[in-house]
Amino acid sequence: MKLLITGMAGFIGHAVARRLAGEGHEIVGIDNLNDYYDVSLKQARLADLADCERVQFIRLDLADRAGMAALFAAHRFDRVIHLAAQAGVRYSLENPHVYADSNLVGHLNVLEGCRHQGVEHLVYASSSSVYGMNDRVPFATADAVDHPISLYAATKKANELMAHTYAHLYGLPTTGLRFFTVYGPWGRPDMAMFKFTRAVLAGEPIPVYNHGEMERDFTYIDDIVEGVVRVLARIPRPDPQWQASESGPDTSSAPYALYNIGHGSPVSLMGFIRAVEAATGREAICDFQPMQPGDVPRTWADTQALFDATGYRPEVGVEEGVRRFVAWYRAYYGV
Ligand SMILES: NC(=O)c1ccc[n+]([C@@H]2O[C@H](COP(=O)([O-])OP(=O)(O)OC[C@H]3O[C@@H](n4cnc5c(N)ncnc54)[C@H](O)[C@@H]3O)[C@@H](O)[C@H]2O)c1
């Protein structure tokens, strides 16, 4: 297949591109290489893909309407994996406009490209953050998610609504994936795993929010990739029998699907820190701090719908995943 991967220089985009290139697909990857975090890490991920024969990279901003239309017209993709976005909950309080540009305008440009070029299937990244104030656990896609608590979460929920509209109006098959705290080799420097490892190895204190009273459903990158690849192969179909009054928010008469991809077992923040200590062989210096605005105290994925659809459940536990991350970190940074 000929595939478009947006955000290919990103953490998840790079890993998905490597896997799909290995399966022989032709891949065009785009990314604007913005400096939200260390650009050299994004460039290193692209360099890591250089040995993949059928992978091409184009520097392009999702919000560039004409550029995106030209990209879709020039390539005629079979399927699209849309991972580029402005990520990060806390940064959306500082710089909200970049979330509107990349996540709303950018998402619309992807939908328009898919619609006009008759793409078979659009798979796009949503986020566990859409669950917001939901306190029913585990979080299921059948739950109502109308109370986001960050602009980032609101843009991801908006992405799902926009995708549903295009599925309904134009019959564009779309699948949204709510990722739960992804970590692993080539990970993101703005995320806890990366920050904790760097600080612990440097003997510096780590900020521990909500005084450690947090739980996250940490999901290893290989599990995310496996989920994306399996879902990509499963094109949602319209369901003419569907009735709104008898159905939940995650189903539709339109060719529309939505899944959580999370490990399915929340780990306490202190448990996570212990795993970093075990993997680094160093003790963490904890700087306990209050809850941060926009953050939720707990995430926990209900993984049943993904399993029913694909026969797959994320497998890698946090001790093993942290060990693999720390090994990569030490090799990459030579520490
Ligand atoms: N990593 C996680 O824990 C997590 C959790 C939930 C959802 N997600 C979502 O998964 C997707 C991938 O996340 P990631 O962790 O790989 O993040 P990432 O920041 O490493 O990757 C995103 C990539 O998109 C690019 N990008 C951003 N805005 C762009 C624009 N306007 N035009 C073109 N490129 C642009 C960035 O340069 C970056 O390389 C994102 O949509 C994110 O919101 C990630």
The ligand as an ORCA input file, in Angstrom:
! r2SCAN-3c Opt
* xyz 0 1
  N       2.928     10.003     23.428
  C       1.788      9.895     24.129
  O       1.785      9.492     25.295
  C       0.473     10.255     23.489
  C      -0.694     10.041     24.247
  C      -1.920     10.359     23.675
  C      -1.977     10.859     22.391
  N      -0.838     11.076     21.680
  C      -0.966     11.604     20.324
  O      -0.231     10.773     19.448
  C       0.309     11.543     18.381
  C       1.819     11.343     18.293
  O       2.378     11.728     19.535
  P       3.922     11.629     19.855
  O       4.057     11.238     21.270
  O       4.607     10.865     18.786
  O       4.310     13.177     19.760
  P       5.519     13.898     19.004
  O       5.444     15.338     19.398
  O       6.795     13.177     19.267
  O       5.140     13.710     17.482
  C       4.298     14.591     16.779
  C       5.049     15.070     15.551
  O       4.157     15.923     14.836
  C       4.887     17.022     14.357
  N       3.970     18.147     14.204
  C       3.359     18.865     15.169
  N       2.608     19.835     14.624
  C       2.736     19.719     13.282
  C       2.214     20.427     12.189
  N       1.420     21.489     12.356
  N       2.550     20.044     10.931
  C       3.369     18.963     10.735
  N       3.927     18.274     11.741
  C       3.598     18.642     13.004
  C       5.961     17.294     15.404
  O       7.094     17.966     14.855
  C       6.291     15.897     15.892
  O       7.426     15.366     15.245
  C      -0.107     12.979     18.652
  O      -1.287     13.235     17.920
  C      -0.391     12.994     20.139
  O      -1.305     14.006     20.478
  C       0.397     10.779     22.193
*
